[in-house]
């Protein structure tokens, strides 16, 4: 009986620790997916967009890249990366 209680206490504590740290690891993983906002990445995305056929997806990606470039000029790398991510998603449509 004592062993059973001790096992439940240890496993319960371990489960609580794993469960409570899960959102933190998710946030770190989300940051890792942020697009790099630099001239090389912007040029590569522009080349990919130019090779797309004309249509709504290309127009949306072009618009997002224009906004990304504007944010890059303002040294707002977080917003720049977000717009580049949206451009990438538009390219996949």
C-alpha positions as CSV (number, residue, x, y, z in Angstrom):
1,X,0.0,0.0,0.0
2,X,2.8,2.4,0.9
3,X,4.6,1.6,-2.3
4,X,1.5,2.2,-4.3
5,X,1.0,5.7,-2.7
6,X,4.7,6.6,-3.3
7,X,4.5,5.5,-6.9
8,X,1.3,7.6,-7.5
9,X,3.0,10.6,-5.9
10,X,6.1,10.3,-8.0
11,X,4.3,9.7,-11.3
12,X,1.8,12.4,-10.5
13,X,4.5,14.9,-9.9
14,X,6.4,13.9,-13.0
15,X,3.2,14.2,-15.1
16,X,2.5,17.6,-13.7
17,X,6.0,18.8,-14.5
18,X,5.8,17.5,-18.1
19,X,2.3,19.0,-18.6
20,X,3.3,22.4,-17.2
21,X,6.4,22.7,-19.3
22,X,4.6,21.8,-22.6
23,X,3.4,25.3,-23.4
24,X,6.9,26.7,-22.9
25,X,8.4,24.3,-25.4
26,X,5.6,25.1,-27.8
27,X,6.5,28.8,-27.6
28,X,10.1,28.1,-28.2
29,X,9.3,26.0,-31.2
30,X,7.0,28.7,-32.6
31,X,9.8,31.2,-32.4
32,X,12.1,28.9,-34.2
33,X,9.8,29.0,-37.2
34,X,10.1,32.8,-37.5
35,X,11.4,33.7,-40.9
36,X,14.8,35.3,-41.1
37,X,14.5,39.0,-42.1
38,X,17.6,39.8,-44.1
39,X,18.4,40.8,-47.6
40,X,19.4,37.2,-48.7
41,X,16.1,35.8,-47.5
42,X,14.1,38.6,-49.1
43,X,15.8,38.2,-52.4
44,X,15.2,34.4,-52.4
45,X,11.5,34.9,-51.6
46,X,11.3,37.6,-54.3
47,X,12.8,35.1,-56.9
48,X,10.4,32.4,-55.8
49,X,7.4,34.8,-56.1
50,X,8.5,36.0,-59.6
51,X,8.5,32.4,-60.8
52,X,4.9,31.9,-59.8
53,X,2.1,32.1,-62.3
54,X,0.0,35.3,-62.1
55,X,-3.0,35.0,-59.9
56,X,-4.3,35.7,-56.4
57,X,-1.6,33.8,-54.6
58,X,1.2,35.7,-56.4
59,X,-0.6,39.0,-55.7
60,X,-1.0,38.2,-52.0
61,X,2.7,37.1,-51.7
62,X,3.9,40.2,-53.5
63,X,1.8,42.4,-51.2
64,X,3.2,40.7,-48.1
65,X,6.8,41.0,-49.3
66,X,6.3,44.7,-49.9
67,X,5.2,45.0,-46.3
68,X,8.1,42.9,-45.1
69,X,10.6,45.1,-47.0
70,X,9.0,48.2,-45.4
71,X,9.4,46.7,-41.9
72,X,13.0,45.6,-42.7
73,X,13.7,49.3,-43.6
74,X,12.3,50.3,-40.2
75,X,14.5,47.7,-38.5
76,X,11.4,45.9,-37.2
77,X,12.6,42.3,-37.8
78,X,9.7,40.7,-35.9
79,X,7.1,42.3,-38.2
80,X,9.3,41.7,-41.2
81,X,9.5,38.0,-40.4
82,X,5.8,37.8,-39.8
83,X,5.0,39.3,-43.2
84,X,7.6,37.0,-44.8
85,X,5.8,34.1,-43.2
86,X,2.5,35.3,-44.6
87,X,4.1,35.6,-48.0
88,X,5.3,32.0,-47.7
89,X,1.8,30.8,-46.7
90,X,0.3,32.7,-49.7
91,X,2.8,31.0,-52.0
92,X,1.5,27.6,-50.8
93,X,-2.1,28.4,-51.8
